[in-house]
């Protein structure tokens, strides 16, 4: 389980190249939310489930004081290497988002790449409590999550390149509507220059949330909660949602 974040950590940025190209636009939108929704100036940010630091480092490039936290040391190794290469000062910490001991330290806490869907309807309350402890009064929590039925269940196949290696990636999903569970499945085949192949199977269980459900769950913990669409006010056919909650 979680092979994508351990044995495939060195390939993560290659696999998510297309999503990474959209991160600057997502941070533009996030900065709008900082100005519009936060009740304090945002200077210090905790990026939960930061992975290899794709959004974390973009925030640092824009002058924010950023701390990245992730469960997997393999991902953080990649993130630290990238930060050092760019000369960016970012603290990366290995830890569990449910067990962080921060106390009113951050103006904003972020969670990208649908990471919030790893938390079910019991642990998501633990997550919200942890986030709330870490935020200063008036601070903002922002997390994105997908529209669960977008894209259907047909497999999607694409290629990427990492140096002289070719990655053939196949994604598909199996949905259990009655339990609001989604099994995210990904086959990653790494083709070496000599034609040999290494294959890895990702099989993660995610949780399905509608915008209304997320708003009600977060509303038990935060003073103000709003759901946005992808880059704008919520619209009927949005493919990605953004939870915005004020302590």
C-alpha positions as CSV (number, residue, x, y, z in Angstrom):
1,X,0.0,0.0,0.0
2,X,1.1,3.6,-0.8
3,X,3.8,2.4,-3.2
4,X,3.4,5.7,-5.0
5,X,4.8,7.5,-2.0
6,X,7.6,5.1,-1.1
7,X,9.2,2.9,-3.8
8,X,8.0,5.3,-6.6
9,X,9.0,8.5,-4.8
10,X,11.8,9.2,-7.2
11,X,9.3,9.0,-10.1
12,X,6.5,11.0,-8.4
13,X,7.2,14.3,-10.1
14,X,7.4,12.6,-13.5
15,X,4.1,10.8,-13.0
16,X,2.4,14.0,-11.9
17,X,4.1,16.3,-14.4
18,X,0.9,17.5,-15.9
19,X,-0.7,18.3,-12.5
20,X,2.5,20.0,-11.4
21,X,2.2,22.3,-14.4
22,X,-1.1,23.6,-13.0
23,X,0.2,24.2,-9.5
24,X,1.2,27.9,-10.2
25,X,-2.4,28.6,-11.2
26,X,-3.6,26.8,-8.1
27,X,-1.3,28.9,-5.9
28,X,-2.6,32.1,-7.6
29,X,-6.1,31.0,-6.6
30,X,-5.0,30.2,-3.1
31,X,-3.4,33.6,-2.7
32,X,-6.8,35.1,-3.7
33,X,-8.4,33.0,-0.9
34,X,-5.8,34.2,1.5
35,X,-6.8,37.8,0.8
36,X,-10.5,37.2,0.6
37,X,-11.2,34.6,3.4
38,X,-8.3,34.7,5.9
39,X,-8.9,37.0,8.9
40,X,-5.2,37.6,9.4
41,X,-2.2,38.2,7.1
42,X,-0.8,34.9,5.8
43,X,2.9,34.7,6.3
44,X,3.6,31.2,7.8
45,X,2.1,28.1,6.2
46,X,2.1,24.4,7.0
47,X,1.7,22.2,4.0
48,X,0.3,18.9,5.1
49,X,0.9,15.7,3.0
50,X,3.5,17.8,1.2
51,X,5.0,14.9,-0.7
52,X,7.9,15.9,-2.9
53,X,7.1,19.6,-2.3
54,X,5.5,20.6,-5.6
55,X,3.1,23.2,-4.1
56,X,5.3,23.6,-0.9
57,X,8.2,25.0,-3.0
58,X,6.0,27.2,-5.1
59,X,4.7,28.8,-1.9
60,X,8.3,29.3,-0.7
61,X,9.2,30.9,-4.1
62,X,6.6,33.5,-3.4
63,X,8.1,34.5,-0.1
64,X,6.0,32.5,2.4
65,X,7.6,30.9,5.4
66,X,6.7,27.3,4.7
67,X,6.9,24.0,6.7
68,X,6.2,20.8,4.8
69,X,5.0,17.7,6.7
70,X,4.6,14.2,5.1
71,X,4.2,10.7,6.4
72,X,6.8,9.2,4.0
73,X,10.5,10.0,4.3
74,X,11.1,8.8,0.8
75,X,9.0,11.8,-0.5
76,X,10.7,14.2,1.8
77,X,14.1,13.1,0.5
78,X,13.1,14.3,-2.9
79,X,11.6,17.5,-1.6
80,X,14.7,18.5,0.4
81,X,16.9,17.8,-2.7
82,X,14.8,20.1,-4.8
83,X,14.7,22.9,-2.2
84,X,18.5,22.7,-1.8
85,X,19.0,22.8,-5.6
86,X,16.8,26.0,-5.8
87,X,18.3,27.6,-2.6
88,X,14.9,27.7,-0.9
89,X,14.7,27.6,2.9
90,X,11.9,25.1,3.7
91,X,11.7,22.9,6.8
92,X,10.5,19.4,5.8
93,X,9.3,17.2,8.7
94,X,8.4,13.5,8.7
95,X,5.2,13.0,10.6
96,X,1.5,12.1,10.8
97,X,-0.9,14.9,10.1
98,X,-3.2,13.5,12.8
99,X,-0.4,13.6,15.5
100,X,1.3,17.0,14.9
101,X,1.9,19.0,18.1
102,X,1.8,22.5,16.6
103,X,-0.1,25.0,18.7
104,X,-1.4,28.2,17.1
105,X,1.8,28.5,14.9
106,X,0.5,29.0,11.4
107,X,-1.5,31.6,9.5
108,X,-2.7,29.0,7.0
109,X,-2.5,25.2,6.6
110,X,-2.8,23.6,3.2
111,X,-3.4,20.1,1.8
112,X,-3.1,19.5,-1.9
113,X,-3.5,16.7,-4.4
114,X,-6.8,15.3,-2.9
115,X,-4.8,14.1,0.2
116,X,-7.8,14.8,2.4
117,X,-9.7,11.9,0.8
118,X,-7.4,9.4,2.6
119,X,-9.2,10.3,5.8
120,X,-12.5,8.5,6.4
121,X,-15.5,9.9,8.3
122,X,-13.9,9.2,11.7
123,X,-10.3,10.2,11.1
124,X,-11.3,13.3,9.2
125,X,-12.5,14.8,12.6
126,X,-9.0,14.0,14.0
127,X,-7.5,15.8,11.1
128,X,-9.7,18.9,11.6
129,X,-8.9,19.0,15.3
130,X,-5.1,18.8,14.5
131,X,-5.4,21.5,11.9
132,X,-7.4,23.7,14.2
133,X,-4.8,23.4,17.0
134,X,-2.0,24.4,14.6
135,X,-3.8,27.5,13.2
136,X,-3.6,30.9,14.8
137,X,-7.0,32.6,15.4
138,X,-8.4,33.8,12.0
139,X,-6.2,31.4,10.2
140,X,-7.2,29.5,7.1
141,X,-7.3,25.8,6.2
142,X,-7.5,25.0,2.5
143,X,-7.7,21.5,1.0
144,X,-8.7,20.3,-2.5
145,X,-10.8,17.1,-3.3
146,X,-12.2,15.8,-6.6
147,X,-15.6,15.3,-8.0
148,X,-15.8,11.5,-7.5
149,X,-17.6,10.7,-10.8
150,X,-15.5,12.9,-13.1
151,X,-13.8,10.8,-15.8
152,X,-15.8,7.6,-15.4
153,X,-14.2,4.3,-14.7
154,X,-12.5,3.5,-18.0
155,X,-8.7,3.1,-17.8
156,X,-6.5,6.0,-18.8
157,X,-3.1,5.3,-20.2
158,X,-0.2,7.7,-20.9
159,X,3.6,7.8,-21.2
160,X,6.2,10.0,-19.5
161,X,10.0,10.2,-19.7
162,X,12.5,10.3,-16.9
163,X,16.0,10.5,-18.3
164,X,16.4,7.4,-20.5
165,X,13.6,5.6,-18.9
166,X,10.0,5.4,-20.2
167,X,7.1,5.2,-17.9
168,X,3.8,3.7,-19.1
169,X,1.1,4.6,-16.6
170,X,-2.4,3.1,-16.5
171,X,-5.0,4.5,-14.1
172,X,-8.5,3.3,-13.3
173,X,-11.0,3.4,-10.5
174,X,-13.5,1.1,-8.8
175,X,-16.3,2.9,-6.9
176,X,-18.4,1.5,-4.1
177,X,-21.3,4.0,-4.0
178,X,-23.0,2.5,-1.0
179,X,-19.9,2.9,1.2
180,X,-18.7,6.0,-0.6
181,X,-15.3,4.4,-1.2
182,X,-13.1,4.7,-4.3
183,X,-10.3,2.3,-5.0
184,X,-7.7,4.2,-6.9
185,X,-5.6,1.8,-9.0
186,X,-2.5,2.6,-11.0
187,X,-0.1,0.4,-12.8
188,X,3.3,2.0,-13.4
189,X,5.6,0.2,-15.8
190,X,9.2,1.5,-16.0
191,X,10.9,0.5,-19.2
192,X,14.7,0.6,-19.1
193,X,16.9,1.4,-22.1
194,X,17.7,-2.3,-22.5
195,X,14.0,-3.1,-22.8
196,X,13.7,-4.6,-19.3
197,X,10.6,-3.6,-17.4
198,X,9.9,-3.0,-13.7
199,X,6.2,-2.9,-12.8
200,X,4.5,-1.5,-9.7
201,X,0.8,-1.7,-8.7
202,X,-0.8,1.0,-6.7
203,X,-4.1,0.2,-5.0
204,X,-5.3,2.8,-2.5
205,X,-8.7,3.2,-0.8
206,X,-10.0,6.8,-0.9
207,X,-13.1,8.3,0.6
208,X,-15.8,10.0,-1.5
209,X,-17.1,13.4,-0.2
210,X,-19.6,15.7,-1.8
211,X,-19.2,19.4,-1.3
212,X,-22.2,19.5,1.1
213,X,-20.8,16.6,3.2
214,X,-17.4,18.3,3.4
215,X,-18.9,21.6,4.4
216,X,-21.0,19.9,7.2
217,X,-18.1,17.9,8.5
218,X,-15.7,20.9,8.6
219,X,-18.5,23.0,10.1
220,X,-18.3,21.1,13.3
221,X,-14.7,22.4,13.9
222,X,-14.4,25.8,12.2
223,X,-16.2,29.1,12.6
224,X,-16.6,29.7,8.8
225,X,-16.6,27.1,6.1
226,X,-17.0,27.5,2.3
227,X,-16.6,25.3,-0.7
228,X,-15.1,26.7,-3.9
229,X,-14.9,25.3,-7.4
230,X,-11.6,25.0,-9.2
231,X,-10.4,28.6,-9.3
232,X,-13.8,30.3,-8.7
233,X,-17.1,30.2,-6.7
234,X,-18.7,26.8,-6.7
235,X,-20.4,25.9,-10.0
236,X,-22.6,22.8,-10.9
237,X,-20.1,21.1,-13.1
238,X,-16.8,21.7,-11.3
239,X,-14.4,18.8,-11.4
240,X,-12.4,19.7,-8.3
241,X,-13.5,21.4,-5.1
242,X,-11.7,23.5,-2.5
243,X,-12.5,23.4,1.2
244,X,-11.9,26.8,2.8
245,X,-12.3,27.0,6.6
246,X,-11.5,29.7,9.1
247,X,-10.6,29.1,12.7
